[in-house]
Amino acid sequence: MKRIDLIAGARHNFIKIAPIIDALNAAETRGGSFRFRLIHTGQHYDRVMSGSFFEELSIPDPDINLEVGSGTQAEQTAAIMVAYEKVLLKGKSEHEACKILIVLIGPPMYSQSHFSCAAQ
């Protein structure tokens, strides 16, 4: 079974990720061969900035929270890369390597290449 890591951390990402989760859940009920993990970067970490979106959009609780918190764009990008790399390395030791990585980006624009490097 292939695993997809869905990574989101900001309000506009939560809105975009809800229909992706719905589609993956529907595919699974039809016998699809994908599992997904929802990974929250932890950029927006309080109820107003994050929790209410999960409730209103029926998004499941994240499987993993990277807990990067506040900081400059560079600090947050670096913290996300380091934390996600640790998740990937732990997965290798548990034979649960991520096969597909979906990163939702938007303002503020964090380079998608950062996540690609961490995923390799």
Backbone torsions as a table, in degrees:
resi	resn	phi	psi	omega
1	MET	NA	135.2	-179.0
2	LYS	-90.2	143.5	178.9
3	ARG	-111.4	139.3	177.1
4	ILE	-112.6	130.2	172.2
5	ASP	-98.0	119.6	175.1
6	LEU	-101.4	118.9	-176.8
7	ILE	-114.8	124.9	178.5
8	ALA	-146.4	153.6	-179.0
9	GLY	-153.1	-4.5	-178.3
10	ALA	-126.8	159.9	-173.9
11	ARG	-53.9	-46.0	-178.2
12	HIS	-65.8	-26.5	175.9
13	ASN	-71.2	-36.9	179.6
14	PHE	-63.1	-39.2	178.3
15	ILE	-63.9	-40.3	-179.3
16	LYS	-72.7	-30.2	-173.8
17	ILE	-80.8	-24.2	-177.4
18	ALA	-55.6	-50.0	179.6
19	PRO	-68.8	-26.2	176.1
20	ILE	-66.8	-43.9	178.3
21	ILE	-63.5	-43.7	177.9
22	ASP	-57.7	-44.3	-179.3
23	ALA	-65.8	-41.0	178.6
24	LEU	-66.0	-39.8	177.3
25	ASN	-65.1	-40.9	178.0
26	ALA	-63.7	-41.5	178.9
27	ALA	-63.8	-38.4	-180.0
28	GLU	-64.5	-39.2	179.4
29	THR	-67.5	-22.6	176.7
30	ARG	-91.4	11.1	176.8
31	GLY	91.9	18.1	179.2
32	GLY	-61.3	158.3	-175.1
33	SER	-105.1	25.9	-179.9
34	PHE	-114.7	140.7	166.7
35	ARG	-115.4	154.4	175.7
36	PHE	-131.8	153.3	171.0
37	ARG	-118.4	133.1	173.8
38	LEU	-94.2	120.7	-178.8
39	ILE	-114.9	120.0	-179.9
40	HIS	-95.8	128.5	-179.4
41	THR	-71.0	-24.6	-178.7
42	GLY	85.8	11.2	177.0
43	GLN	-65.6	-44.9	176.5
44	HIS	-108.4	108.2	-164.5
45	TYR	-118.9	-3.7	178.6
46	ASP	-102.0	173.8	-175.4
47	ARG	-60.3	-41.9	-177.6
48	VAL	-68.3	-41.2	-175.4
49	MET	-84.2	-16.6	-173.7
50	SER	-139.7	-60.6	-171.7
51	GLY	-55.7	-41.1	-178.1
52	SER	-65.0	-33.1	178.0
53	PHE	-66.9	-39.6	178.9
54	PHE	-62.3	-43.0	179.5
55	GLU	-66.9	-50.6	-175.6
56	GLU	-65.7	-32.4	-177.4
57	LEU	-98.9	4.9	-178.9
58	SER	55.0	40.9	176.3
59	ILE	-86.3	132.5	179.6
60	PRO	-66.2	159.8	175.0
61	ASP	-59.1	143.8	179.2
62	PRO	-61.0	144.4	174.3
63	ASP	-72.5	-33.9	-178.3
64	ILE	-138.5	138.6	173.0
65	ASN	-120.0	118.7	-178.4
66	LEU	-74.4	-17.0	174.4
67	GLU	52.1	47.2	-178.5
68	VAL	-76.5	-24.7	176.9
69	GLY	68.0	-157.4	-176.0
70	SER	-85.3	164.1	176.6
71	GLY	158.2	179.3	175.9
72	THR	-70.3	169.2	178.5
73	GLN	-57.4	-43.9	-179.7
74	ALA	-65.0	-42.7	-180.0
75	GLU	-63.4	-44.0	-179.7
76	GLN	-67.5	-43.2	179.5
77	THR	-60.1	-46.0	179.4
78	ALA	-62.8	-43.7	-178.8
79	ALA	-64.6	-38.9	177.9
80	ILE	-64.7	-45.2	-179.4
81	MET	-61.2	-45.5	-178.3
82	VAL	-65.9	-45.6	-178.1
83	ALA	-66.3	-41.5	-179.4
84	TYR	-69.7	-36.1	176.0
85	GLU	-59.3	-40.1	178.1
86	LYS	-62.8	-39.2	177.0
87	VAL	-61.9	-44.8	-179.0
88	LEU	-65.3	-42.1	-180.0
89	LEU	-65.6	-38.4	176.2
90	LYS	-64.6	-40.2	178.7
91	GLY	-62.3	-37.3	177.4
92	LYS	-61.5	-40.9	-179.2
93	SER	-71.1	-21.9	178.7
94	GLU	-101.2	9.1	179.9
95	HIS	57.8	36.2	178.0
96	GLU	-121.5	53.6	-177.5
97	ALA	-65.2	140.1	176.2
98	CYS	-71.4	129.5	179.9
99	LYS	-94.8	-33.7	-177.1
100	ILE	-134.1	136.2	-179.6
101	LEU	-120.5	124.3	175.8
102	ILE	-118.1	119.0	178.7
103	VAL	-116.9	125.5	176.7
104	LEU	-95.4	122.7	-179.3
105	ILE	-123.1	160.7	178.9
106	GLY	176.6	-174.1	-178.3
107	PRO	-56.7	133.2	-10.1
108	PRO	-69.0	141.3	-172.2
109	MET	-79.4	106.9	171.6
110	TYR	-96.0	132.9	-174.1
111	SER	-62.8	129.1	178.0
112	GLN	-62.5	-27.6	-179.0
113	SER	-62.8	-28.3	177.9
114	HIS	-60.9	-43.7	-178.4
115	PHE	-71.3	-37.3	178.7
116	SER	-61.0	-41.2	178.9
117	CYS	-64.3	-42.5	-179.4
118	ALA	-66.3	-35.1	-176.8
119	ALA	-72.3	-24.0	-179.5
120	GLN	-79.1	NA	NA
